[in-house]
């Protein structure tokens, strides 16, 4: 018999009905989770076991297992590399966002000298009047066989062609074939520079893929033919046909097409107006390529081999190529702040160039290099000359534009050496010093560094005038310790230096790099009495309708004073003394007051002379592209000699402008010379030294008429006396 619980106990110990429901709910949730986890684990276990059983059927052993693992790892790392490389290429795609990326910064510019005579052309016009269908088939075949035989079969990157080029280069032991496709080359021309780096190749590859996705093959080929640099400062096959053969591109022969196609590889090396034998040899290789590519037969090219193309003789043209390149860049900069110029890209630009001075600058550089270059291990030079307001009248960017289009006058950065010291002394004059101030020339230490003088000796207490005249190194360093290098940098920027100056302990003696054009512009500030004189090339721009879009006198602000006039007078007096009694005696010009400063860097890598008169400021640099040392070339030797040779010519037949603060009558050398009339103005433009175009054409016509008369006279003399009248008339 079971005992019954007490009724009150049952009611007291029994939980409420609500608690039972909550407890059952959580127990159900727990059961569902447990069941789901168990079933998921079981399913995963069965999947893994099944996958493992499946893979056991393909289990590789021995060498096959190693290859499989390598392939797997290769795919993994390849994917990672693809993502990383794509990240590096992103900046290049920014250029493709412009709606007019096909024509960005492209101009058709006709350049005139300061007197209004044409001196050259730059730029290209895309989508011109010669469509792809009218370009000779021989030129297209020559281009494809030489640059990209698989152009119509790849997607922008040709792995087959790249592998073949690697094999050929390995066999030859050097680079004999390029691996870039025609599309990659176009990507470089449209969006990139000629920089040789891995990052550029990465960008080039991705942009090639982008071009293939957005353009047809015909559009890519047309753009390439329009954009390729063909040497001689011309771009595109249309301009090249006119420049080299004086004919329309539609009229090119097979031999001429082969010669143009040979220019893509190295236009400076194979340009026919520079090296015709090399151009013909290269054209012969192109003909061979056409035969090997099965585009022509040997019988079809034999005539072109036997009768190679003859280019127009342009050896006497002497175009100011470096100046034109720089002027085109200035036009592009001007277009960024001039909406009218940005819209109209077919323009005529009157520049500041004086063709006679340009020829003399080229002659001076070439003469000094020919006479002394090999002997002194100096392979290159640069020169910029301007009137004191900054108008560049002559520019030499290197010894030969045909061999190298790199403009050393504008784009090369070199240490100026002691030619930087005038910035230091001008800063000193503006901070309480005078030319007569005495500063000790003795060893000075900044940490473990101590500057040494050129002659390794010390003079003791010297005046600032003597210190700059003799180019003592310790004095500018001492001055910089007094008022700080930041003030020197501020002065240099105010006078015209544009590249960043490194605030190092050796800054006062010229360790920070500068450009030749900036040095000329900075010294022009001394020549004009203290006004900033940024270098410029453009006087006027007109569009294709003759409307003036830009005029410097109208559109540019007035010049600003950056140096106190009295301090400029003090500096001019010292720098004149540098030429008269210092390190630049070779820069003296008979009857002309000249001032300037030499500069020579460590190990004789760079040699400078930057000088000026009341009429011109001119900077000259000598050195080597590979930064190798010269054979003791100093600023007072080859640069000063070149400066003198150029400026002696430049100052003939013009009125001499006074140099601010310098009285020529107080200079003993000039006082003994015959008196020369000096102009009151400070800026005097040189006069034309060349025949006007109409005069030249008239003389050429007279010469042609004279040759015709001589031929007729010769024909009459060759007729036998017994000839009848009909024969005589025929001979005539």
Secondary structure, DSSP 8 states (H G I E B T S, - for coil): ------HHHHHHHS--HHHHHHHHHHHHHHHHHHHHHHHHHHHHHHHHHHHHHHHHTT---THHHHHHHHHHHHHHHHHHHHHHHHHHHHHHHGGGGSTTTTTTT--EEEEE-TTS-EEEEEE--SS-SS-GGGS-HHHHHHHHHHH-TTTTTSSS--HHHHHHHHHHHHHHTS--S----HHHHHHHHHH--S--SHHHHHHHHHHHHHHHHHS-HHHHHHHHHHH-B-STT-BSHHHHHHHHHSS-GGG--HHHHHHHHTTTT-HHHH-TTT-HHHHHHHHHHHHHHHHHTTSS-HHHHHHHHHS-------TTT---HHHHHHHHHHHHHHHHT-HHHHH--EEEEEE---HHHHHHHHHHHHHHHHHHTTTTT--EEEEEEE-TTSBEEEEE-SS-TTT----TTTT--EE-GGGGHHHHHHHHHTTT--TT-EEEES---BTTB----TTS---EEEEHHHHHHTT-HHHHHHHHHHH-HHHHHHHHHHHT--S-----TTGGGT-SEE-HHHHHHHHHHHHTTSB----B-EEEEEETTS-EEEEHHHHS----B-S-HHHHHHHHHHHHHHHHHSTTGGG-BTTB--EEEEEE-GGG--EEEEEE-SS-EEEEEEE-TT----SS--IIIIIHHHHHHHHHHHTTTS-EE--TT--GGGSHHHHHS----EESSS-------S--HHHHHHHHHHHHHHHHHHHHHHHHHTS-TT--HHHHHHH-
